[in-house]
Amino acid sequence: MKKLILAVAIVASGLSTFALTVNPIQTEISTVSITEDFKEVALENVPTAVTDAVAKDLSTATLNKAYVNSSEQYKLEITMDGTDNVVYADKDGNWLQAKDVEATQETME
């Protein structure tokens, strides 16, 4: 009797795993590349509002390079605590998120 119950359990589990279907997940991969229209500028040509914002808000940061686009938004390459970072600011020294910076987006599929 025990062997019969065990045999039924094995057969039932085998049939239930066989009945499972694998649903392939189709994913679409799209690559977005952002072409930034920034031109490098000398650190002396960065507005004082921007350099003051770096000195005030990122006091331990060292400004390495600066770039400007046609909308007078600045891309600043800084070193802070031994780590290289990129931050964005407008000409008035207001911080910008990377998504807020004007850029030309090209989508490739």
MMTF fields as JSON, N, C-alpha, C and O atoms, coordinates in Angstrom:
{
  "mmtfVersion": "1.0.0",
  "mmtfProducer": "UNKNOWN",
  "numBonds": 435,
  "numAtoms": 436,
  "numGroups": 109,
  "numChains": 1,
  "numModels": 1,
  "chainsPerModel": [1],
  "groupsPerChain": [109],
  "chainIdList": ["A"],
  "bondAtomList": [4, 2, 8, 6, 12, 10, 16, 14, 20, 18, 24, 22, 28, 26, 32, 30, 36, 34, 40, 38, 44, 42, 48, 46, 52, 50, 56, 54, 60, 58, 64, 62, 68, 66, 72, 70, 76, 74, 80, 78, 84, 82, 88, 86, 92, 90, 96, 94, 100, 98, 104, 102, 108, 106, 112, 110, 116, 114, 120, 118, 124, 122, 128, 126, 132, 130, 136, 134, 140, 138, 144, 142, 148, 146, 152, 150, 156, 154, 160, 158, 164, 162, 168, 166, 172, 170, 176, 174, 180, 178, 184, 182, 188, 186, 192, 190, 196, 194, 200, 198, 204, 202, 208, 206, 212, 210, 216, 214, 220, 218, 224, 222, 228, 226, 232, 230, 236, 234, 240, 238, 244, 242, 248, 246, 252, 250, 256, 254, 260, 258, 264, 262, 268, 266, 272, 270, 276, 274, 280, 278, 284, 282, 288, 286, 292, 290, 296, 294, 300, 298, 304, 302, 308, 306, 312, 310, 316, 314, 320, 318, 324, 322, 328, 326, 332, 330, 336, 334, 340, 338, 344, 342, 348, 346, 352, 350, 356, 354, 360, 358, 364, 362, 368, 366, 372, 370, 376, 374, 380, 378, 384, 382, 388, 386, 392, 390, 396, 394, 400, 398, 404, 402, 408, 406, 412, 410, 416, 414, 420, 418, 424, 422, 428, 426, 432, 430],
  "bondOrderList": [1, 1, 1, 1, 1, 1, 1, 1, 1, 1, 1, 1, 1, 1, 1, 1, 1, 1, 1, 1, 1, 1, 1, 1, 1, 1, 1, 1, 1, 1, 1, 1, 1, 1, 1, 1, 1, 1, 1, 1, 1, 1, 1, 1, 1, 1, 1, 1, 1, 1, 1, 1, 1, 1, 1, 1, 1, 1, 1, 1, 1, 1, 1, 1, 1, 1, 1, 1, 1, 1, 1, 1, 1, 1, 1, 1, 1, 1, 1, 1, 1, 1, 1, 1, 1, 1, 1, 1, 1, 1, 1, 1, 1, 1, 1, 1, 1, 1, 1, 1, 1, 1, 1, 1, 1, 1, 1, 1],
  "groupList": [{"groupName": "MET", "atomNameList": ["N", "CA", "C", "O"], "elementList": ["N", "C", "C", "O"], "formalChargeList": [0, 0, 0, 0], "bondAtomList": [1, 0, 2, 1, 3, 2], "bondOrderList": [1, 1, 2], "singleLetterCode": "M", "chemCompType": "L-PEPTIDE LINKING"}, {"groupName": "LYS", "atomNameList": ["N", "CA", "C", "O"], "elementList": ["N", "C", "C", "O"], "formalChargeList": [0, 0, 0, 0], "bondAtomList": [1, 0, 2, 1, 3, 2], "bondOrderList": [1, 1, 2], "singleLetterCode": "K", "chemCompType": "L-PEPTIDE LINKING"}, {"groupName": "LEU", "atomNameList": ["N", "CA", "C", "O"], "elementList": ["N", "C", "C", "O"], "formalChargeList": [0, 0, 0, 0], "bondAtomList": [1, 0, 2, 1, 3, 2], "bondOrderList": [1, 1, 2], "singleLetterCode": "L", "chemCompType": "L-PEPTIDE LINKING"}, {"groupName": "ILE", "atomNameList": ["N", "CA", "C", "O"], "elementList": ["N", "C", "C", "O"], "formalChargeList": [0, 0, 0, 0], "bondAtomList": [1, 0, 2, 1, 3, 2], "bondOrderList": [1, 1, 2], "singleLetterCode": "I", "chemCompType": "L-PEPTIDE LINKING"}, {"groupName": "ALA", "atomNameList": ["N", "CA", "C", "O"], "elementList": ["N", "C", "C", "O"], "formalChargeList": [0, 0, 0, 0], "bondAtomList": [1, 0, 2, 1, 3, 2], "bondOrderList": [1, 1, 2], "singleLetterCode": "A", "chemCompType": "L-PEPTIDE LINKING"}, {"groupName": "VAL", "atomNameList": ["N", "CA", "C", "O"], "elementList": ["N", "C", "C", "O"], "formalChargeList": [0, 0, 0, 0], "bondAtomList": [1, 0, 2, 1, 3, 2], "bondOrderList": [1, 1, 2], "singleLetterCode": "V", "chemCompType": "L-PEPTIDE LINKING"}, {"groupName": "SER", "atomNameList": ["N", "CA", "C", "O"], "elementList": ["N", "C", "C", "O"], "formalChargeList": [0, 0, 0, 0], "bondAtomList": [1, 0, 2, 1, 3, 2], "bondOrderList": [1, 1, 2], "singleLetterCode": "S", "chemCompType": "L-PEPTIDE LINKING"}, {"groupName": "GLY", "atomNameList": ["N", "CA", "C", "O"], "elementList": ["N", "C", "C", "O"], "formalChargeList": [0, 0, 0, 0], "bondAtomList": [1, 0, 2, 1, 3, 2], "bondOrderList": [1, 1, 2], "singleLetterCode": "G", "chemCompType": "PEPTIDE LINKING"}, {"groupName": "THR", "atomNameList": ["N", "CA", "C", "O"], "elementList": ["N", "C", "C", "O"], "formalChargeList": [0, 0, 0, 0], "bondAtomList": [1, 0, 2, 1, 3, 2], "bondOrderList": [1, 1, 2], "singleLetterCode": "T", "chemCompType": "L-PEPTIDE LINKING"}, {"groupName": "PHE", "atomNameList": ["N", "CA", "C", "O"], "elementList": ["N", "C", "C", "O"], "formalChargeList": [0, 0, 0, 0], "bondAtomList": [1, 0, 2, 1, 3, 2], "bondOrderList": [1, 1, 2], "singleLetterCode": "F", "chemCompType": "L-PEPTIDE LINKING"}, {"groupName": "ASN", "atomNameList": ["N", "CA", "C", "O"], "elementList": ["N", "C", "C", "O"], "formalChargeList": [0, 0, 0, 0], "bondAtomList": [1, 0, 2, 1, 3, 2], "bondOrderList": [1, 1, 2], "singleLetterCode": "N", "chemCompType": "L-PEPTIDE LINKING"}, {"groupName": "PRO", "atomNameList": ["N", "CA", "C", "O"], "elementList": ["N", "C", "C", "O"], "formalChargeList": [0, 0, 0, 0], "bondAtomList": [1, 0, 2, 1, 3, 2], "bondOrderList": [1, 1, 2], "singleLetterCode": "P", "chemCompType": "L-PEPTIDE LINKING"}, {"groupName": "GLN", "atomNameList": ["N", "CA", "C", "O"], "elementList": ["N", "C", "C", "O"], "formalChargeList": [0, 0, 0, 0], "bondAtomList": [1, 0, 2, 1, 3, 2], "bondOrderList": [1, 1, 2], "singleLetterCode": "Q", "chemCompType": "L-PEPTIDE LINKING"}, {"groupName": "GLU", "atomNameList": ["N", "CA", "C", "O"], "elementList": ["N", "C", "C", "O"], "formalChargeList": [0, 0, 0, 0], "bondAtomList": [1, 0, 2, 1, 3, 2], "bondOrderList": [1, 1, 2], "singleLetterCode": "E", "chemCompType": "L-PEPTIDE LINKING"}, {"groupName": "ASP", "atomNameList": ["N", "CA", "C", "O"], "elementList": ["N", "C", "C", "O"], "formalChargeList": [0, 0, 0, 0], "bondAtomList": [1, 0, 2, 1, 3, 2], "bondOrderList": [1, 1, 2], "singleLetterCode": "D", "chemCompType": "L-PEPTIDE LINKING"}, {"groupName": "TYR", "atomNameList": ["N", "CA", "C", "O"], "elementList": ["N", "C", "C", "O"], "formalChargeList": [0, 0, 0, 0], "bondAtomList": [1, 0, 2, 1, 3, 2], "bondOrderList": [1, 1, 2], "singleLetterCode": "Y", "chemCompType": "L-PEPTIDE LINKING"}, {"groupName": "TRP", "atomNameList": ["N", "CA", "C", "O"], "elementList": ["N", "C", "C", "O"], "formalChargeList": [0, 0, 0, 0], "bondAtomList": [1, 0, 2, 1, 3, 2], "bondOrderList": [1, 1, 2], "singleLetterCode": "W", "chemCompType": "L-PEPTIDE LINKING"}],
  "groupTypeList": [0, 1, 1, 2, 3, 2, 4, 5, 4, 3, 5, 4, 6, 7, 2, 6, 8, 9, 4, 2, 8, 5, 10, 11, 3, 12, 8, 13, 3, 6, 8, 5, 6, 3, 8, 13, 14, 9, 1, 13, 5, 4, 2, 13, 10, 5, 11, 8, 4, 5, 8, 14, 4, 5, 4, 1, 14, 2, 6, 8, 4, 8, 2, 10, 1, 4, 15, 5, 10, 6, 6, 13, 12, 15, 1, 2, 13, 3, 8, 0, 14, 7, 8, 14, 10, 5, 5, 15, 4, 14, 1, 14, 7, 10, 16, 2, 12, 4, 1, 14, 5, 13, 4, 8, 12, 13, 8, 0, 13],
  "groupIdList": [1, 2, 3, 4, 5, 6, 7, 8, 9, 10, 11, 12, 13, 14, 15, 16, 17, 18, 19, 20, 21, 22, 23, 24, 25, 26, 27, 28, 29, 30, 31, 32, 33, 34, 35, 36, 37, 38, 39, 40, 41, 42, 43, 44, 45, 46, 47, 48, 49, 50, 51, 52, 53, 54, 55, 56, 57, 58, 59, 60, 61, 62, 63, 64, 65, 66, 67, 68, 69, 70, 71, 72, 73, 74, 75, 76, 77, 78, 79, 80, 81, 82, 83, 84, 85, 86, 87, 88, 89, 90, 91, 92, 93, 94, 95, 96, 97, 98, 99, 100, 101, 102, 103, 104, 105, 106, 107, 108, 109],
  "secStructList": [7, 2, 2, 2, 2, 2, 2, 2, 2, 2, 2, 2, 2, 2, 2, 2, 2, 2, 2, 7, 7, 7, 7, 7, 7, 7, 7, 7, 7, 7, 3, 3, 3, 3, 3, 7, 7, 7, 3, 3, 3, 7, 4, 4, 4, 1, 7, 2, 2, 2, 2, 2, 2, 2, 2, 2, 2, 7, 6, 6, 3, 3, 3, 3, 3, 3, 3, 3, 7, 6, 6, 7, 3, 3, 3, 3, 3, 3, 3, 3, 6, 6, 3, 3, 3, 3, 3, 3, 3, 3, 6, 6, 1, 7, 3, 3, 7, 4, 4, 4, 1, 7, 7, 3, 3, 3, 3, 3, 7],
  "xCoordList": [0.826, 0.0, 0.872, 0.587, 1.955, 2.844, 3.516, 3.708, 3.875, 4.533, 3.583, 4.011, 2.312, 1.32, 1.158, 1.109, 1.077, 0.936, 2.19, 2.098, 3.35, 4.605, 4.693, 5.145, 4.273, 4.31, 3.366, 3.712, 2.175, 1.212, 1.776, 1.618, 2.421, 2.993, 4.11, 4.201, 4.946, 6.036, 5.487, 5.957, 4.511, 3.908, 3.207, 3.321, 2.491, 1.773, 2.749, 2.507, 3.848, 4.816, 5.514, 5.83, 5.75, 6.368, 5.455, 5.915, 4.173, 3.222, 3.024, 2.852, 3.046, 2.817, 4.004, 3.812, 5.219, 6.364, 6.424, 6.892, 5.962, 5.929, 4.881, 5.032, 3.818, 2.731, 3.097, 2.425, 4.149, 4.551, 5.111, 5.915, 4.684, 5.211, 6.123, 5.892, 7.114, 8.047, 7.604, 7.558, 7.28, 6.886, 8.121, 8.628, 8.598, 9.776, 9.42, 8.381, 10.288, 10.074, 10.801, 12.021, 10.034, 10.635, 10.911, 10.013, 12.145, 12.517, 13.076, 13.753, 12.783, 13.304, 14.39, 14.166, 15.539, 16.66, 16.843, 17.032, 16.785, 17.046, 18.143, 18.176, 19.019, 20.146, 19.92, 19.619, 20.065, 19.918, 21.289, 21.911, 21.741, 23.006, 22.725, 21.95, 23.354, 23.138, 24.371, 25.491, 24.129, 25.207, 25.189, 24.271, 26.196, 26.251, 26.998, 28.054, 26.46, 27.068, 27.888, 27.794, 28.682, 29.495, 30.862, 31.462, 31.333, 32.668, 33.487, 32.995, 34.724, 35.576, 35.929, 36.221, 35.897, 36.277, 37.36, 37.462, 38.15, 39.179, 38.506, 37.458, 39.106, 38.523, 38.383, 37.509, 39.236, 39.15, 37.899, 37.442, 37.346, 36.175, 34.847, 33.781, 34.906, 33.685, 33.141, 33.9, 31.829, 31.259, 31.516, 31.579, 31.66, 31.923, 30.764, 30.975, 29.537, 28.39, 28.553, 28.19, 29.094, 29.296, 30.437, 30.301, 31.547, 32.672, 32.329, 32.785, 31.526, 31.082, 30.175, 30.249, 29.316, 28.428, 29.239, 28.921, 30.282, 31.149, 31.838, 31.881, 32.376, 33.075, 32.137, 32.534, 30.893, 29.932, 29.365, 29.386, 28.858, 28.144, 29.056, 28.738, 30.168, 31.088, 32.475, 33.43, 32.567, 33.78, 35.03, 36.135, 34.877, 36.046, 36.372, 37.297, 35.631, 35.818, 36.876, 37.074, 37.55, 38.515, 37.971, 37.647, 37.87, 37.359, 38.479, 39.505, 38.276, 39.306, 39.105, 40.027, 37.894, 37.586, 36.186, 35.35, 35.944, 34.614, 34.253, 35.097, 32.98, 32.449, 31.178, 30.505, 30.845, 29.629, 28.913, 29.548, 27.572, 26.797, 26.162, 26.391, 25.37, 24.78, 23.759, 23.452, 23.227, 22.258, 22.935, 22.266, 24.243, 25.041, 24.842, 24.76, 24.769, 24.759, 26.168, 26.803, 26.646, 28.027, 28.101, 27.387, 28.974, 29.302, 30.653, 31.634, 30.703, 31.916, 32.459, 31.753, 33.698, 34.363, 35.125, 36.02, 34.749, 35.36, 35.939, 35.557, 36.852, 37.368, 36.979, 37.273, 36.304, 35.822, 36.119, 35.628, 36.908, 37.301, 37.939, 37.693, 38.753, 39.449, 38.612, 39.083, 37.384, 36.488, 36.189, 35.893, 36.268, 35.925, 34.418, 33.787, 33.846, 32.404, 32.144, 33.018, 30.923, 30.473, 29.208, 28.267, 29.185, 28.0, 27.653, 28.491, 26.404, 25.918, 25.363, 24.737, 25.604, 25.086, 24.741, 25.288, 23.818, 23.537, 24.45, 25.255, 24.327, 25.239, 25.078, 25.961, 23.932, 23.681, 24.124, 23.934, 24.713, 25.201, 24.163, 24.379, 23.033, 21.999, 22.343, 22.711, 22.222, 22.555, 21.465, 20.279, 21.876, 20.957, 21.127, 22.219, 20.033, 20.104, 20.555, 20.317, 21.196, 21.678, 20.525, 20.705, 19.343, 18.192, 17.664, 16.97, 17.987, 17.513, 18.422, 18.051, 19.59, 20.545, 20.104, 19.772, 20.106, 19.704, 20.717, 21.923, 20.216, 21.083, 20.279, 19.05, 20.966, 20.332, 20.33, 21.382, 19.158, 19.08, 18.87, 18.03, 19.652, 19.499, 19.139, 19.817, 18.084, 17.68, 17.998, 17.61, 18.712, 19.057, 18.417, 18.418, 17.874, 17.265, 18.015, 17.657],
  "yCoordList": [-1.191, 0.0, 1.258, 2.23, 1.215, 2.362, 2.564, 3.695, 1.448, 1.553, 2.12, 2.848, 1.797, 2.304, 3.814, 4.541, 4.284, 5.722, 6.458, 7.528, 5.887, 6.493, 6.534, 7.53, 5.483, 5.433, 6.472, 7.135, 6.618, 7.614, 9.022, 9.878, 9.267, 10.585, 10.911, 12.043, 9.944, 10.166, 10.43, 11.335, 9.66, 9.85, 11.205, 11.898, 11.586, 12.863, 14.033, 15.003, 13.948, 15.049, 15.103, 16.186, 13.957, 13.929, 14.521, 15.232, 14.238, 14.785, 16.278, 17.02, 16.722, 18.146, 18.985, 20.098, 18.47, 19.229, 19.182, 20.131, 18.099, 17.998, 18.939, 19.42, 19.204, 20.048, 21.529, 22.335, 21.896, 23.293, 23.703, 22.986, 24.843, 25.354, 26.531, 27.31, 26.639, 27.742, 28.844, 28.66, 29.987, 31.135, 31.995, 32.624, 32.023, 32.857, 34.333, 34.792, 35.043, 36.468, 37.201, 37.113, 37.917, 38.666, 40.076, 40.78, 40.466, 41.812, 42.548, 41.972, 43.8, 44.638, 45.515, 46.226, 45.456, 46.236, 47.443, 47.313, 48.598, 49.815, 50.588, 50.673, 51.137, 51.882, 53.355, 53.757, 54.146, 55.589, 56.209, 56.031, 56.924, 57.635, 59.127, 59.616, 59.819, 61.259, 61.963, 61.771, 62.768, 63.554, 64.913, 65.71, 65.159, 66.414, 67.44, 67.144, 68.615, 69.678, 70.591, 71.814, 70.013, 70.803, 71.066, 70.187, 72.274, 72.672, 72.995, 73.641, 72.545, 72.802, 74.283, 74.923, 74.809, 76.2, 76.224, 75.314, 77.266, 77.432, 77.707, 78.349, 77.225, 77.405, 78.88, 79.247, 79.724, 81.162, 81.777, 82.835, 81.115, 81.646, 81.155, 81.516, 80.344, 79.869, 81.024, 81.662, 81.306, 82.426, 82.28, 81.172, 83.41, 83.384, 82.767, 82.184, 82.888, 82.276, 80.759, 80.128, 80.178, 78.727, 78.324, 77.373, 79.033, 78.69, 78.926, 78.188, 79.954, 80.192, 79.063, 78.664, 78.543, 77.435, 76.187, 75.459, 75.934, 74.784, 74.972, 74.045, 76.163, 76.426, 76.328, 75.861, 76.768, 76.781, 75.388, 74.92, 74.729, 73.461, 72.238, 71.212, 72.339, 71.213, 71.668, 71.657, 72.056, 72.713, 71.844, 72.374, 70.525, 69.647, 69.255, 68.476, 69.777, 69.396, 70.253, 71.419, 69.642, 70.344, 70.349, 69.295, 71.521, 71.658, 71.337, 72.016, 70.282, 69.843, 70.413, 70.983, 70.258, 70.737, 71.314, 70.967, 72.198, 72.792, 72.814, 73.051, 72.562, 72.57, 73.411, 73.504, 74.021, 74.823, 74.446, 74.129, 74.485, 74.24, 75.542, 76.595, 75.473, 76.677, 77.339, 78.518, 76.613, 77.173, 77.727, 78.053, 77.831, 78.308, 77.45, 77.953, 76.159, 75.192, 74.621, 74.369, 74.421, 74.009, 72.578, 72.177, 71.828, 70.472, 70.587, 71.008, 70.218, 70.393, 69.038, 68.246, 68.778, 67.564, 67.929, 68.774, 67.273, 67.589, 66.328, 65.211, 66.523, 65.437, 65.756, 66.83, 64.786, 64.988, 63.732, 62.651, 63.868, 62.748, 61.617, 60.442, 61.97, 60.972, 60.339, 59.427, 60.792, 60.234, 61.285, 62.435, 60.88, 61.79, 61.798, 60.742, 62.98, 63.14, 64.179, 64.974, 64.154, 65.162, 65.783, 65.074, 67.106, 67.834, 68.875, 69.267, 69.315, 70.285, 71.499, 71.375, 72.67, 73.913, 74.861, 74.761, 75.79, 76.816, 78.011, 78.0, 79.026, 80.181, 80.967, 81.735, 80.769, 81.476, 80.685, 81.135, 79.508, 78.701, 77.782, 77.237, 77.596, 76.668, 75.266, 75.078, 74.285, 72.908, 72.318, 72.581, 71.517, 70.864, 69.358, 68.861, 68.638, 67.194, 66.88, 67.67, 65.748, 65.377, 65.31, 65.634, 64.893, 64.785, 66.154, 66.267, 67.203, 68.549, 69.285, 70.331, 68.748, 69.393, 69.157, 68.037, 70.232, 70.103, 69.254, 69.493, 68.267, 67.393, 66.834, 66.778, 66.431, 65.792, 64.303, 63.711, 63.693, 62.267, 61.521, 61.892, 60.456, 59.586, 58.217, 57.701, 57.626, 56.307, 55.3, 55.47, 54.242, 53.183, 51.903, 51.623, 51.133, 49.866, 48.714, 47.559],
  "zCoordList": [0.0, 0.0, 0.0, -0.699, 0.81, 0.847, -0.503, -0.95, -1.153, -2.446, -3.49, -4.385, -3.386, -4.329, -4.168, -5.161, -2.935, -2.678, -3.15, -3.752, -2.877, -3.301, -4.828, -5.392, -5.486, -6.949, -7.547, -8.525, -6.964, -7.447, -7.248, -8.119, -6.131, -5.861, -6.855, -7.33, -7.168, -8.119, -9.514, -10.204, -9.931, -11.251, -11.331, -12.342, -10.289, -10.288, -10.355, -11.073, -9.612, -9.657, -11.012, -11.505, -11.607, -12.934, -13.988, -14.881, -13.894, -14.862, -14.665, -15.633, -13.407, -13.165, -13.64, -14.131, -13.501, -14.006, -15.52, -16.148, -16.114, -17.568, -18.151, -19.274, -17.392, -17.878, -17.867, -18.512, -17.146, -17.117, -18.472, -19.068, -18.939, -20.202, -19.914, -18.989, -20.689, -20.535, -21.476, -22.692, -20.903, -21.704, -21.94, -21.011, -23.158, -23.404, -23.255, -23.729, -22.602, -22.396, -23.508, -23.645, -24.288, -25.371, -24.882, -24.418, -24.993, -24.592, -25.794, -26.645, -25.837, -26.9, -26.3, -25.32, -26.889, -26.384, -27.289, -28.498, -26.689, -27.452, -26.742, -25.514, -27.524, -26.995, -27.261, -28.385, -26.232, -26.371, -26.157, -25.11, -27.146, -26.989, -27.018, -27.84, -26.13, -26.031, -26.585, -26.113, -27.583, -28.156, -27.483, -27.678, -26.707, -25.981, -26.82, -27.379, -26.906, -27.683, -26.787, -26.894, -25.912, -24.999, -25.615, -26.234, -25.437, -25.879, -24.631, -23.705, -24.616, -23.449, -23.373, -24.384, -22.162, -21.921, -20.844, -20.021, -20.869, -19.844, -18.504, -18.447, -17.447, -16.118, -15.758, -14.973, -16.326, -16.061, -16.686, -16.253, -17.707, -18.406, -17.824, -18.323, -16.787, -16.13, -15.292, -14.561, -15.385, -14.619, -13.117, -12.584, -12.464, -11.021, -10.245, -9.182, -10.768, -10.086, -10.033, -9.04, -11.091, -11.137, -10.205, -9.435, -10.268, -9.389, -7.917, -7.044, -7.647, -6.268, -5.784, -4.622, -6.675, -6.306, -5.995, -5.055, -6.775, -6.499, -5.151, -4.342, -4.905, -3.643, -2.446, -1.378, -2.622, -1.511, -1.235, -0.098, -2.283, -2.094, -2.128, -1.527, -2.816, -2.947, -2.493, -3.269, -1.256, -0.751, -0.856, -0.966, -0.823, -0.911, -2.344, -2.573, -3.307, -4.711, -5.379, -5.037, -6.341, -7.181, -8.598, -9.146, -9.191, -10.551, -11.53, -11.553, -12.353, -13.29, -14.686, -15.27, -15.22, -16.566, -16.57, -15.735, -17.522, -17.668, -19.144, -20.008, -19.41, -20.766, -20.755, -19.728, -21.884, -21.989, -23.281, -24.287, -23.241, -24.459, -24.922, -24.328, -25.974, -26.562, -25.644, -25.824, -24.667, -23.722, -22.474, -21.493, -22.51, -21.381, -20.133, -19.012, -20.361, -19.271, -19.192, -20.216, -17.989, -17.786, -17.29, -16.37, -17.915, -17.476, -16.788, -17.401, -15.529, -14.732, -14.308, -13.682, -14.647, -14.19, -12.924, -12.938, -11.829, -10.539, -9.913, -10.261, -8.999, -8.176, -6.744, -6.22, -6.123, -4.756, -3.953, -4.279, -2.921, -2.061, -2.867, -2.595, -3.853, -4.662, -5.749, -6.429, -5.934, -6.937, -7.993, -7.671, -9.263, -10.356, -10.552, -10.596, -10.667, -10.849, -11.927, -12.273, -12.452, -13.41, -12.847, -12.491, -12.768, -12.314, -13.364, -14.176, -13.335, -14.308, -13.573, -12.521, -14.147, -13.575, -14.71, -15.808, -14.429, -15.433, -15.188, -14.257, -16.012, -15.925, -14.63, -14.25, -13.946, -12.691, -11.465, -10.336, -11.68, -10.568, -9.965, -8.882, -10.643, -10.166, -10.655, -11.814, -9.767, -10.126, -11.003, -10.801, -11.978, -12.904, -12.804, -12.529, -13.032, -13.163, -14.584, -15.497, -14.778, -16.109, -17.105, -18.279, -16.653, -17.56, -17.974, -18.983, -17.203, -17.515, -18.493, -19.024, -18.724, -19.617, -21.053, -21.442, -21.833, -23.227, -23.96, -23.885, -24.665, -25.451, -26.606, -26.554, -27.624, -28.764, -28.499, -28.256, -28.545, -28.283, -29.585, -30.404, -29.764, -30.91, -30.371, -29.482, -30.896, -30.445, -31.531, -32.687, -31.146, -32.086, -31.584, -30.385, -32.502, -32.09, -32.689, -32.46]
}
